[in-house]
Structures are given as structure tokens and as C-alpha cells.
Amino acid sequence: MTIALRAASGGINETATTVSQATTLPTGTVSGDIQFIHMAVANANTLFTDPTGYTRLYFNSNFLNTNFVTCVWYRVWNTTPAAPTISWTGAGKLAWTSVSFSGTSLAIDNANDNGFHTDGITPATITPNPLTANRASVASVLFVADRSNSNVATAMSVTPPTNWTEPTNGDQSTIVGTTSALRQINTELSYRLAQSGTVTPGSPALVRAGSSSTWHVLIGEGAAPAVTPYTGWGFGVRN
């Protein structure tokens, strides 16, 4: 079996006093799938409680006074999937996305936190780091979070790199806030299947850029290939 997209889900919550959010599973998620949840909350003091059974893959706190916090979790299901409610401290409006992939013995192959970008250019691009696959074939998944620099009527969105696909429900944005602490916040994801070697994404394009972050994750099937130790002759210099 090869890795395939199952589906994506997502949503927003405009309530400034929210400290929890019920999520929904991507349609058709079953035992054996790997699922990711990506959430961004517009409050610099957010501390997430990890949902039961999920592993925290990334957590970016309030870098450079960006006033939003983002987190990515994943879970390989070995039971009947059920959507979690995620809670945190530091109330704020939020956006979230989730995605599931099917395959055999799925696991994280490689991952990299690209950090924050605060250039404020509109539109702007951010460049995920390349990753080297440890398996013969992997799927590449990109997660982008963005918080607007100002309150205007233009919606936020992300255009994925060439050859990466944004699934239905994979781009979620709140509307314009009423104060500087409640500016728009966006989460987006895209993917590319059947990758090998060094996987180098292009740059996602941001509409209404502000403080942004991106993550690059590779997922693979089965055990990663073992590294064979070098057993040939070695040469050196001895004084």
C-alpha cells in the first residue's frame, strides 16, 4: 500500500474568550491512519494541553512579540478514531486545520521547525526548509500559520508551493478583529505524495502577511531503512 490523502477538516472560532475548541476528524479517518491537528490562537500567553493520545510535534510560543501561538500534534490511530477537544490558557480567537493520510505502518520520517517570519510584506512568501527522506518514498506535509499585521477587510489565505496540493478545508481564517489583539489568524496545510531523497518545497505565498510560521514534515510507511556501517579500509596520518 502507498500513502494517500484521506481528507482534511478545519474551522475557526471568533470568540475572544475561548479557551477550548472541539475539532472534527477528517472524513473517513480509520484505524491505521496518521492524523495531524494544527491550531493557532491569537494570544501570546497560550499554553496548550495536549489532547489525549496525541504527540506534540511542534510548539511555537510568542516569538518576537507576535501575539499568537501555534501548535501541531499527530496521532497514528490503532483504535476507532474520535475527534478531541483541545484546551489551553490565554483566551483568544483561533483557526485550526487537520489532515489524515492512509497507508501501512505510518510514522514520522523526518521533520523540521522553520520558525517565525515577521517581514510584514503583503503579499509575502515563506520558505520551508528541505528535508532528507529516510525511506524510499515519503509524503511531504507543510503547515503554515499567519497572523495579520493590521485590521483590514481583505481575507487571509495561503497559496501552496508548486506541486503541493491544498486539500478541501485545508485553509482556515478568522475575520477582521475589533482590536489589535484580535487581528485575523490563519492556518493552512498542503501536501505532496511519492517523494524521495531531499524534499525541497517551494515557497507558500501569503495573502495579508504578518507574523508567520511554517513546518515541514515527512511521513513514511514501515521501518526506516537501516544505515549500513562502512567496513572498508580507512587511511589516516600518524605523526
C-alpha positions in Angstrom: 0.0 0.0 0.0 1.2 3.5 -0.7 0.5 6.7 1.3 -2.7 8.6 0.2 -4.6 11.6 1.4 -7.7 10.6 3.4 -9.2 14.1 3.9 -8.8 17.4 5.7 -11.0 19.3 8.1 -10.8 22.6 9.9 -12.6 25.6 11.4 -12.4 28.9 13.2 -13.7 30.4 16.5 -14.2 34.2 16.6 -14.8 34.3 20.4 -12.1 36.3 22.2 -12.7 34.5 25.4 -12.3 30.9 24.1 -10.1 28.6 26.0 -11.1 25.3 24.3 -12.1 24.1 20.8 -13.8 20.9 19.7 -12.3 19.6 16.5 -13.7 17.2 13.8 -12.0 14.3 12.2 -11.1 14.4 8.5 -13.9 12.5 6.7 -13.2 8.7 6.5 -10.3 8.6 9.1 -9.9 5.0 10.3 -7.6 2.9 12.4 -4.1 2.8 10.9 -4.3 6.4 9.6 -1.9 9.1 10.7 -3.7 12.4 11.6 -2.3 15.9 12.2 -4.0 18.8 14.0 -2.7 22.3 13.5 -4.0 25.1 15.7 -3.2 28.8 16.2 -4.6 31.0 19.0 -4.4 34.8 19.0 -3.0 35.3 22.5 0.7 35.4 23.4 0.1 33.7 26.7 -1.3 30.4 25.3 -0.2 27.2 26.8 -1.9 24.1 25.2 -2.9 21.0 27.0 -2.0 18.1 24.6 -5.1 16.1 23.6 -5.1 12.5 25.0 -3.3 10.1 22.6 -1.6 12.8 20.5 2.1 13.7 20.4 3.1 17.3 20.2 5.2 17.7 17.1 5.8 21.5 17.3 5.0 24.4 19.6 5.9 27.9 18.7 5.4 30.3 21.6 5.2 34.1 21.3 8.3 34.6 19.3 9.2 38.3 18.6 6.0 39.5 20.3 3.8 38.2 17.6 0.8 37.8 19.9 -0.2 34.4 18.6 0.8 30.8 19.5 0.7 27.8 17.2 1.0 24.0 17.8 0.9 20.8 15.7 0.0 17.4 17.1 -0.1 14.0 15.4 -1.5 10.5 16.2 -1.3 7.2 14.4 -4.6 5.5 15.2 -4.7 2.0 16.5 -8.3 2.2 17.7 -11.5 3.8 16.5 -10.7 7.4 15.8 -12.5 10.1 17.7 -12.0 13.9 17.4 -10.5 15.6 20.5 -11.4 18.9 22.2 -8.2 20.9 22.7 -7.9 23.3 25.6 -5.4 26.0 26.6 -4.7 29.0 28.8 -4.7 32.5 27.3 -8.1 33.0 25.8 -8.3 34.2 22.2 -9.8 33.7 18.7 -8.4 30.8 16.7 -8.1 28.9 13.5 -7.4 25.2 13.1 -6.8 22.6 10.4 -6.5 18.8 10.4 -5.4 16.2 7.9 -5.3 12.4 7.7 -3.3 10.0 5.5 -3.8 6.3 4.9 -1.0 3.8 4.5 0.7 0.8 6.1 2.6 1.2 9.4 2.7 5.0 9.0 5.3 7.0 11.0 7.1 10.4 11.1 10.1 10.1 8.8 11.7 13.5 9.3 10.5 16.9 10.5 11.8 20.5 10.8 10.6 23.6 12.6 11.2 26.6 10.3 10.4 29.2 12.9 8.8 32.6 12.6 9.0 35.2 9.9 7.9 38.8 10.7 8.7 40.6 7.4 5.1 42.0 7.2 5.2 42.2 3.3 1.9 41.9 1.6 1.8 39.6 -0.2 4.8 37.7 1.1 6.3 34.2 0.8 8.0 32.0 3.4 10.4 29.2 2.5 10.2 25.8 4.3 13.5 24.0 5.0 14.3 21.0 2.8 14.2 17.6 4.5 16.0 14.3 3.6 13.8 11.3 3.5 14.9 8.2 5.4 12.6 5.9 3.4 12.4 5.1 -0.3 9.1 7.0 -0.6 7.5 9.6 1.7 4.7 12.2 1.7 5.6 15.8 2.4 3.3 17.9 4.5 3.5 21.7 5.0 1.8 23.6 7.8 1.6 27.4 7.7 0.2 29.8 10.4 -0.2 33.5 9.9 -1.4 36.5 12.0 -2.2 39.7 10.2 -0.3 42.9 10.9 -3.4 45.1 10.7 -7.2 45.1 10.7 -8.5 45.4 7.1 -11.3 43.8 5.2 -9.1 41.6 3.0 -9.3 37.9 3.9 -6.2 35.9 4.8 -5.2 32.8 2.8 -2.2 30.8 1.7 -1.3 29.5 -1.8 0.8 26.3 -1.6 4.0 25.8 -3.4 4.0 24.5 -7.0 3.3 20.7 -6.9 2.0 20.8 -3.3 -1.8 20.4 -3.0 -4.1 22.2 -0.6 -7.0 19.9 0.2 -10.6 20.9 0.7 -10.9 22.5 4.2 -7.1 23.0 4.3 -7.1 26.8 4.6 -8.9 28.4 7.5 -9.0 32.1 8.5 -10.9 34.3 11.1 -12.5 37.6 10.0 -11.2 41.0 10.9 -10.9 41.6 14.7 -12.0 44.7 16.6 -8.8 45.4 18.4 -5.1 44.9 17.6 -5.1 41.9 19.9 -7.8 40.2 17.7 -6.4 40.5 14.2 -7.1 37.8 11.7 -5.4 34.5 12.2 -5.0 31.7 9.7 -3.9 28.1 9.5 -3.2 26.2 6.2 -1.8 22.9 5.1 -0.7 21.3 1.8 0.9 18.0 0.8 2.8 16.2 -1.9 2.9 12.4 -2.2 5.6 10.0 -3.5 8.7 12.0 -2.6 12.3 10.7 -2.2 15.8 11.9 -1.4 16.0 15.5 -0.4 12.5 17.1 -0.5 12.7 20.8 -1.2 9.3 22.6 -1.2 8.8 25.9 -2.9 7.6 29.0 -1.1 3.9 29.3 0.0 2.5 32.7 -0.8 0.7 34.6 1.9 -2.2 37.0 1.4 -2.3 39.5 4.2 1.1 38.6 5.6 2.1 39.3 9.1 3.8 37.2 11.7 4.1 33.7 10.1 5.5 30.3 10.8 5.9 27.1 8.8 6.7 23.5 9.4 7.8 20.7 7.1 7.0 17.1 7.9 7.8 13.8 6.0 5.8 10.7 6.7 6.6 7.2 5.6 5.5 3.6 5.7 7.2 0.8 7.7 10.5 0.9 9.4 13.1 3.4 8.2 15.9 1.7 6.3 18.9 0.8 8.4 22.2 2.6 7.9 24.9 0.1 6.9 28.2 0.8 8.7 31.2 1.4 6.5 33.5 -1.7 6.8 36.2 -0.9 4.2 39.7 0.2 4.7 40.4 3.6 6.2 43.5 5.7 5.8 45.0 8.3 8.1 48.2 10.1 9.0 50.2 9.2 12.1 52.9 11.5 13.3 
